[in-house]
Amino acid sequence: MLVLTRKRDESIIIGDHIRVTVVEVRGDQVKLGIDAPRSIPVHREEVYREILEENRKAALSADVDVTRLGGLIAQDSGKTQATARGDAHEPQRKAPGSRDAKE
């Protein structure tokens, strides 16, 4: 772990796009300002650990019946193919004397 000493209004740079600035020091608390791109998530450690735990619980509780899922995919695939062929709606009616005309 790199340990640095900074005073109020001094910063450290992480990579090319993250700046951490000491905003305030009051007793044993230090207020930090973090300037980072929105694409980089920034969390307090305790919040980050809660997020990880919730994600872990969600992954473990996901009860997926794979055989049922396969059946649903097959049903949906059949509907998609029928729609592409024109079977999904009422049969097309032909006008008298015409092989391809629709009413």
Secondary structure, DSSP 8 states (H G I E B T S, - for coil): -------TT-EEEETTTEEEEEEEEETTEEEEEEE--TTS----HHHHHHHHHHHHHHHHH----HHHHHHHHHHHHHHHHHHHHTTTSS---B-TT-SS-B-
